[in-house]
Amino acid sequence: MKQLQELLGAVRAIEIEDSLNPTISGLTYDSRTVEKGSCFFAVRGTQSDGHNYIASAVERGAVAVVCEAMPEVKSEGVSYIIVEDSNRAMAAMAAAYYDHPSQELHLVGVTGTNGKTTTATLLYDMFMAMGHKAGLISTVIYRIGERSIASTHTTPDAIRLNAMMRQMVDEGCDYCFMEVSSHSLAQHRTDGLRFEGALFTNLTHDHLDYHGTYKEYIRAKKLFFDNLDKDAWAVVNIDDRNGEVMLQNCKAKCYRLSLRSMADFHTKIVEMHPDSMLLHMGPIGAWVKFTGRFNAYNLTTVYAAATLLGIDRMQALTILSQLTPVAGRFETITAPDRTMAIVDYAHTPDALANVLETIEEVRRDTQRLIVVCGCGGDRDKTKRPEMAAIAVRHAATAIFTSDNPRTESPEAILDDMVAGVGEAHNYLRITDRREAIRTAAMMAQAGDIIIIAGKGHEDYQIIGTTKHHFDDREEVRAALEATHSK
């Protein structure tokens, strides 16, 4: 618990109505979770405005309200704090409420369009393997040491972020590796956190439904680097044209990585196989249980971060050679007749192209490639024709299907995709995702490769507003068992 005045020291208040100093027993921006003694933050969201729920929060026991506009009706005995931005105030006050846990951790954030989950998770795996206790905040799962917590967002809200980091510190974690999404940066969820290191993977077409323009998407990512302290460090991929952009106005110590040219961290792919690669990171070689140029970038980023955190280079490479792919990221499932299915989270044009180009590099001419992919509903529509065009360009047959249609018509989503295939005829449209996967398995001949893209680790399908259990890995295993078990 904290006194309100102690928390207000972290924010710039425009106006304070009823300057009481109540004891704050908890923080929340959801009026339904308010308890007696809570401080309620009225946040303007994309779906609703928290200012409409101030009265409800007070009725449930809130003793302080942080908002951007004073409510017309105020309750006696409640402190009302007017701020310019409720999200920023919430982040600052959450950090203060939990005694700034990020300052007690080696906190490293990973941002970019693709590769965030793999990079953050492999860093967690590496440091745990070396005997350090670490935390992980990722799209797939949150971890505090060995303990797992269901993930709700790539980057959770500021209150949950600081609460989890306080748990990490209290349970003996020294490190925390987290994904930093563009949404979280635009909404200031990470304000108030002290990052020791920041990593940039790449920037491609995604989330324009939220940011509006590619320029705004870049600006959101750049905020992460603009706000670093001078005693922090930053590593960016300069093979991406936005890598140097991230470092403009960055006060931290800046490092660069590349597979194409000399850089602070340079990697060369010496050999590539369907399930492994030989990489030279500087003068030292290491076999890794990953394949694909995109994974070479991810592993170089992990290696760079580990060494900047003080890990010996040889030890870092030794652990890298022992790590295994993250669930749903180029995850392979092989039938007895050597037909291979690869489940991958690729849900952007660039990610899908990376996966398919990797397969092109390692497959034999006799192996046909069948691609199953879709696009999510209520999300950026402009990438749908691009995804379809990439699929038909690489596949012997592409199968377009549902991928979390949400409240949109699945058929309308497929119409948007088909608009991008031009004169190509090497595709099918099968709305039911289970049937699409079964069809791919039936079409495949012994030794062929099936790519199932878009959902990766997800074990659900969102239809309307309801989540239904659906796991691509379960479905393709069953389909291969039925068609390729002999």
N, C-alpha and C positions, 0 to 999 in steps of 0.2 A: 504494500500500500504506500501511497505517496500523497503529500499535500498538494492541492491544486496549484498553489503559488510556486512550488518547486518545479512542476511540469511546465508552467507558463514561462519560466526563464528561458526555455528553448525556442519560444515563438515570438513573433511580432504581432501583438494584438492591436487592432484598430480601435476597438472599443470593448470595455468590460462592463456589463450591467450586473449590479449587485456583487460587489467585490468581496465575496465570502471566501473562505479558504477551507473548503470541505476536504475530508479525507477521501481520496479516490481509490475505490476497491477494484476497478477494472476498466478497460477501454473497449469500445465497440463502435462500429459504424452501422450495425444492423439492429434496428429498434426491437426486433424479436428476441434478441439475446441480452437486452439490458437487464441488469439486476440492481438491487438497492446499492447506491454508492458509485454507480458507473459514471464515466464521462462519455457522452455520446457525441460522435462526429457526424455532422450533416454533410454528406459527400454527394456531389452531383455526378451521377453515373450515366452510362449510355442508355440504361433501361429505366431508371427511376431517379428521383431527386430526394436525397435524405432530408432536405428541409421540410418535405411534406410529412415527415414522421417524427418531428421534434416533440409534438404534444404526446404522441404515443410513448416515446422514450421517457419523457418526464413522468408520465402516468405509471410507468413500470419501475421508476425509482432512480432515474438519472439525476445526479446532483449538479452536473455541469454539462453545458452544451457548447460545442465549438462549431460555429457556422459562419457562412459568408454574408448572411442577411438576417437582421434581427426579426424574430417572429412577431406577428401582430399581437398575439396573446402570450404573456409571460407568466410564469408561476413563481410565487413567492418562495424564497429559500433555494432557488436554483441560480447558479452563476451562468451567464451567457457571455461567451467570448466571441467577438467578431474578428475574423481573420480574412486576409485576401484570398487564401487558397486552403480549403479544409484538408486536402490531401497532404499538402506540405506540413501543415500543423500536426496532423495525425502521425506522420513519419517522425517528426522531431520529438513529439511528446511520447511516442511509443519507445523510442530509443532511450529517453530519459527515464521513463517508467520502469524499464527493465535494466537500468544501470549500464547502458551502452555496452552490451555484450560483444558487439563486433570488435571493440577495442581490445578484447581479451583473446581474440582468435586471429590466426593467420587466415584472413578472409580473401578468397580469390573468386572473382566473378567472370563469367564467360558470356559474351554476347555475339550476335551475328545471326544470319538466317538459318544456316545449316551447320550441324556439328556441335551445337551447344551441349546436348545431352551426352553424346559420346565423350566429349572432352571433359566435362565436369565429372562424369561417372568414372572414367578411367583415372582421373586424378585422385578421386576418393579411393578407388580400388588400390592404386599404387601406394598411397600413404598408409592405408590399413594393412597392406601386405608387408610394409616395412616396420610395423609395430606401433605406428602412431594411431591415436584415436581421432577419427574425423567425422565431420557431418557432411551431408549432401542434400542440396535442394535442387530438384530437377523435375522435368516434365513427367518422368516415369514414376518416381517415388521420392519421398523424403527419408533421410536416415540420420539417426543420432547414434554413432558407433554402429553396433550390430542391429540396433532396434530400427524397425521400419514403420513409417507412417504413410498412410494413403496420400497421394499427391492430388491437389485440387486445381492448382494453377502452375504454370511454368515458374513464375515468381509470385508467391503469395502476397497478401496485403501486408502493410507495414507492421501492423500489430502482431500478426502471426509470425512474420519474419523475426521480429525481435524476441518474441516469446520462445520460438524454437531455438534461436541462438543462445538465449539465456539457459535453456535446458542443456544445450550442447556444452556450454561452459561448466554448468553445475555437475554434469556427468563426465567431466574430464576430457572433453575434446580440445585439441590444440589447433585443429584446422577445420575450415569449412569451405567447401567448393559449391558454387551455386550458379545456375543459369540466370541471366539477367535479360528479360524480354523487353522488346520495344514498348509494349503496353505499360510495363511496370515503370520504365523510365519516364514515359510521357505523363504517367499518373503519380510520379514522385514517390513510388513505394520504397525505393532504396535510399531516399534522402535520410540523412542521419546515420547511415552505416559508414564505417571506415574500412575501405578496401585496401589491402596490402598490394594486391595485383589485379590487373584487368587484362582480359584476353579477347581479341577480335578474330573471328574465324573467316567470315565472308559476308557479303550483302547482295542478295538477289531479290527477285520479285516475290513479295509476300505481304500480307496484312494491309493491303491498300484499302480494303473495306473499312478499316479503322483509321488509318493515318491520312487517307484521302489522296496523297501524292507520294511519289517515290522520294521527293525532296524532304518531305516531313518525316518519312520513315528513316532516312539518313540522319536527319537532325535529332530524332529521338535516340538513336544508337550513339551518336556523338556526345550526347549529354553525359553518358557514363564516363568518357575519357576527359571531358572538360572539367568534371567535378572531382577528379582525383587529387589527392594531396601531393605535395612536391616530394615527400619521402616514399611514395608508392612507386610501382613500376607498371609498365604497360607493354604488351606484346601484340603486334598486329601482323596479319598476313599481307605482305606487300604485293603478292601475285594477284590479289583482288584490288581493283582500281580505287576502292574506297579505304584501303588500309591506311594510306598516308593522310587521307582526310580525317580519320579518327584522331590522328596525332596533332592536328592543327590546334593550337591553344592548349595542348595538354601539358600540365606542369610536372607530371611524373617523369621518371627516368624511362626513356623510350627504347624499345628493342623491336627488331624486325625479323620475320621468318620468311623463307622462300624455298620453293622447289625448283625455281627457274634461274635464279641468279644468286650471287653472293649476298649474304645477309648475316646478321648476328647468329641466327640459327638456320643452317642450310641442310636440306635433306635431298639425297638422290635415291631414286628407286632403281635398284640394280637388277632384281628379278621379281616377277609377279606371277603368282599362281592362283587358282580359284580359292584357296583357303589360306594363303600366306604370302609374305613378301620379304625380300632382303632389302633393307634400307641402310644407307650410309648416312649417318648424322655427323657431319664433319668427316673426320678421318676414320671413324669407328663404325663397323658394320653390326647389324642386329637383325636376326630373323624374327618376324612378328606374326601372330596368328590372325592377321587382318589382310584384306586385299583392297586394291583400289586407290587411285590418286587422292580421292577425298579423305580416305583413312590415313594416308601418308601425311596430309596436312594436320589431321586431328592429332596424330601421334607426335608430330613435331611440336605442336602447341603444348601437349602434355609434357614432353621432354623439356621444353623451354621453361615452363612454369616450375617444374620440379627443381631444375638447377637454380633458378632465381630464388627459390625458397630454401636453398642451401644444400640440396641433395647432391652427393658426388655423382659425376657424369656416368661413370661405369656402373654404379649401383642403379641409377635411373634406367640405363639401357638394359641392364639385367632384368629388372622388374618389368619393363616394357615388353620384353620378349616372352614373359609369362602371362601377360594379360590376355583376356578373351573378349570378343565382341559383346556389346551391350544388347540386352533383350530387344528384339524387334528392329535392330539396326544391322542390315545385311546378315540376318540370321538364316542359316542354311538348314534345310531338311532334305535328306537324301533317301530315296526309295531303294529297295534291294537291286533293282535293275539299273541303278545309277542315275535315274531321273532325279534332277535336283530342283527343289523349290527354294526360293529366296524371299523371305518376308522382310520388307523394309518400310520405314516410316516416311519415305520420300513423298512429300505432299506439295512440293513446289516444283516449277519447271526445272530449275537448276539441279535440285536434289535428284529428281527422276533422271535427268540427263547424266548426272554423275554415276548413278547406279548402272544405267544401261551401257554407258561407255566403258565402264569397268568390265562388264560381262563381255563386251565386244573384244576387249584386249586379251581375255583369257580363254574364251570358248573356242572349241574346234569348229571347223567349217561344217562338219556333219551334225553339230548340235544346233537344233532350232531354238529360237527364243520366243516364248509366249509371254505377253505382258498383260496382267490384270491390274487395272487402275481406275480410279474415279476421282471426283472432286467434292468437297464438303459443301453442304447447303448453308445458306445465310452467311457466306464468306465471300472473299474476293472472287468475283465472276471473271475478271479479265484473264486469269491464269488458266481457265478451263480449256479454251482452244489451244493454248500453248502446250499444255500437258498432253492433249490428244495428239498433236502434231509430232511431239517428241516420241510418243509411244509407237505410232505407226512407222516412223522413220527407222526405228531400230528393230522392231519385232517382225517375226514371220507372221504372227497374228496378234493383234491387240484386242483385248476384251474390255470394253468400257462398262462400268457398273457403279452401284451406289457406294458412297463413302460418307456416312453420317449426313443424310440429306436434311436432317432437322425439319424445319417447317416449309422447306421448298419442295416442289414436285420433283421426284427423282427423274422423271422423263424430261422435264425442262432442263435439268442439269446436264443430262446426256445430250440433249439438243445443242446446248452451248459447247460441249466438247466436240461433237461431230462437226460443228461449224469450222473447226480448225484442221480437218484432215484433207481438205482440197479434193483432188481426184483419186486419192488412195482408196483401195477397196479391201485392204488386209485387216479388217476389223469387224468385230461383232459388238452389239449392244445387248447386254443381259442385265436387266435392272436388279434382280435378286443377287446379292453378292455371294451367297452360298452356292447358288447355281452357276455363277460365273466361275468360281474356283473349281467346282466339279467339272465343268466343261473344259477348262484349261487342262486339268489332269487327264481327262479322256482324250483330248487332242494330242497330248504329248506322247512321243515315242520314246523308247528306252534311251536314256542318256540326254534327253532334251532338258532345257532349263526354263523354269517358270518363275517369273517375277511377280510377286503380289505386293503392290505398292500402296502407300497412303495411310495405313493404320498402325503398322508395326506392332508395338507393345500393347496397344489398346485392346481391351477385352470386352468391348461394347460397341453397339451400333445405335446411334441416336436417330430415331424416327419420330417426327413431330417434336415433342418435348420429353419423350420417354427414352430412357436408356434400356436397351435389350442386350442380353449377353451375346457376344459374338467375338470370337478370337480367330484371326486369320491363320494362326499357327495350328490351332485345333482343327480347323476346317480343312487345311491342305494336308495335314497328316491323315485325316480320315479319307480324303479323296485319293491320296496316293496309295493308301492301304487297299482301297477298293479297286484300283485300276492298275497298280504297278507292284503288287506284293509278290509276284512270282518271277 
